[in-house]
Amino acid sequence: TARLPLNLALTGDVQQRLLPGPIEVDIRADSLPIEAIPALSEHVEDARGRVSGAMFVRGTFESPLLEGAVNLDLGSLRIVLLGVRFDEVAGTLTLAGTTVTVDSLVAVSGGPLRIDGEIDVSTLSEPVFDLVAVADNAQVIDNGDMRLRLDADVTIAGPLSALQVRGDAHARSGMLRIPRLDEIGSGSVVALDDPATFERVDTALVALRDQLRPPRAAILQNIDVDVALTLDRD
């Protein structure tokens, strides 16, 4: 149930749909199947599981106040950009004031992953994250060109417009596909000590990258990553 100050005019020059004034939103879910919810994101597929709990929103659009708790039992979902399916997804979110506390959010992809921390939703359109993510020999990417399993202990902090990722990662195993010569514009062996080779290969690789790579997710536009990565031998 909801009471929201909205401008629903269908004609005229509408400058602002969300109007000043108090908002009241009460959401109660009892084993709501995720499949019944429209696509969560173009970057998420095959989400399965259930959500239960209650969430109450008061205040205004500019200054919302939250209360409640949500239990996630997603079962599984697939992240399109990573090509990875996460199973046994479960967690609890607690809402108080302008803070969403991630009591625990766990999943399994080869190995376990866990996320804890808080999200500041003082501005609904620009949440601020303060999260810690830990992985233990987890498959984090498998998109055809790369497979990677790693241990990781990283922090995720800041707003979506300037997200910072910091910490350490240890690559346990993986694969990186290197394009064949005919894919980068040459079907024959080239001399690596020829200065012209670097110019030719670099240009071809850039063109191939622009042609094959998927559209970049908005969250990646301004992300700042500073993670110490250790690679195992072989």
N, C-alpha and C positions, 0 to 999 in steps of 0.2 A: 504494500500500500504506500502511496506517496501523495504529498501535497507540495507542489512546486510552483513558484512564480515564473511563468513562461509567457512569452509573446507568441501566440499561435497564428498571427495574422498571415493570410495567404496572399494579400495584395499590399501594395504600397512599399515604401522604402524602409525595410526593417533593419535597423542598425544593430540591435541586440536582442537575441532570443531569450537569454537568461537575465531575468530582472532582479533588482534588489528585493530583499524580503526574506523571511524565514523559510527554511525548507524542512520537510519531515519525510523521511523515507524509512520504512520498516520492511526488512527482508527476512523471511523465515523459510528455511529449506529443510526438508526431512528426506534424506536419501535422494536428492535431485540428481538424475543421471546427466553426466556431462554431455552425452550425445544429444540431449534435448536442447542444449544451448547453441545458438548460431556460432559459426566459426570464431574461435577465440582470437585467432590471428592468422594471417596468410603464411606465417612462418611455423605454425603448429598444425600437425595432422594427426588423425587417428587417435584422438583423445578418448579414453575410456575410463569410467569410474563414476564416483558419486561425491556430492558435496552435501554436508549437513551443518546446521548451526543457525545463528541469528545475528543480524547486523542492523544497527540503528544509526541513522545520520540526522543530525540536527545542525543548527547554525545557519549559515548562508552559503551560496555557491562560492563566494570568495574566502570564507572562513568556516569550512565544515568541521563538525565535531562527530567523532565516531565512537561507537560502543558495541561490544559483542564479541563473539568468537565464531570461527569457521573451521570446520574439520574437513580436510581433503583426503579422499581415498580415490585417487585418480586411476589407479591401476596401471595405466600406461599412456604414453603419448610419444609422438615423433617430432623432432626438431628438423625442419626441412633443410635449412642451410648447413647443418652439421651432418645430416644423413644418419642420425643416431636415434634409436628408439630407447626410451627410458621406461623401465617396468617397476612394479611395486612402489609407485609414487604415493606418498602419504605425508601428511603434515597438519599442523595446527597454527592458525593465525589468530592472534588476540588484538582487538581494536580498543583503543582508549584515547579519547581526545583527538589529537592530530597524529597519533602514532599507531602504526600497524607492526606488532611484534611477531616475527617469524619464530615461534617457539621451537619448531623443528620442521624441516622439509627434506625428506630423504627420497632417494630413488636408486635404482640399480641399472647399470649399463655395463655388463661384464664385471665390474666392481661397484662398491657403494659410493654414493655421493651424498653430502649433507650440507644444508644451508641454514644458518642461524643469523639473527640480527634484527634490525628495525628498519622501517620505511616511514619517513616523515611525509604526511599527505596534507600539510598545511595548505598547499596549492594542489588541487586534484590533477590539474593538467601538467604539473611538473613535480612529481614525487622525488624525494631525496633519499638515497639508499645508504645504509650502513650495515653491510652484510659480510659474513665470513663463509667461504665455500671450501669444503675439504673433500678430496677424492682419494680413493685407494684402488689403484690399478683399474681405473674406470675408462671405458671406451668413450672418448669425447668427440671424435670425428671419424666418419667413415663415408666419404662422399665420392668414392671412385678414384680420385686423384691422391687422396691421403687417408691413411688410417692411423690412429694414435690412441694409445692407452697410457695413462699417466697417474702418478700420485701428485696431489696439489694441495696447497694451503694458501689461499689468496683472500684478499679483502676486496670488496666491491663498494665504492663510496662515491657520493655526489649525485647530482641530478642527471637525468637522461641526456641533457644537452652538454654535459661535461663529466661523463662517468669515468672514474679512475679505477683501474685494476692493479693491485700490487701484491707481491708475495713470491712464492717459490713453486716450481713444478719440476717433476722428475719423470721423463719419458721412459716408460718401461719397455714398450715395443711399438712398432709402427711400420708404415710403408709410405714412401713418397714417390709418386709416379713422375718420371722425367719424360717429356715428349720425345717422340722419335724424330730423326732428322727430317723425314718427309713432312712432318707436321709443322716444322718451323721454317719451311721454305727451301730445304735442300735435301736431295735424295742421295747424296754422296758424302764420303768422308771429307771433312774440312780440316785445314791446318789451324790448330789452336794458337800457334804463335804468329799468325797473320793478323795484324791490327784490323784489317777489313772484316775479319770474322766476327769480332765483337760487335761492330756496328750492325752487321747483317742479322746476327742472331738476336740482338737486343730488340731491334725493330720488329722482327718476326714474332718474338715472344709477346711483346706488348700488344700487337694486333690480335694474336691468338687469345690472349687473356681477355681483351675487351669483347671478343666475339663469344667466348664460352662461359665466362663467369656470370652467375645469376645476379639479378638486381641487388644492390647492397641494402641491407636492412638499415632503417633510419637510425636505430640505436648505435650502429657502428660508425656513423658519420663523424662523431666527435669523441669517440672513446679513446682514452689514454692508458695504454698498457705498459707496465714496467715490471716484468716478471722474470726472475732468474730461472732459466731452463737448463736442466742437466740431461744429457743424452747418454743412455747406456751404450756400451760398445756393441758392435754387430747389430 
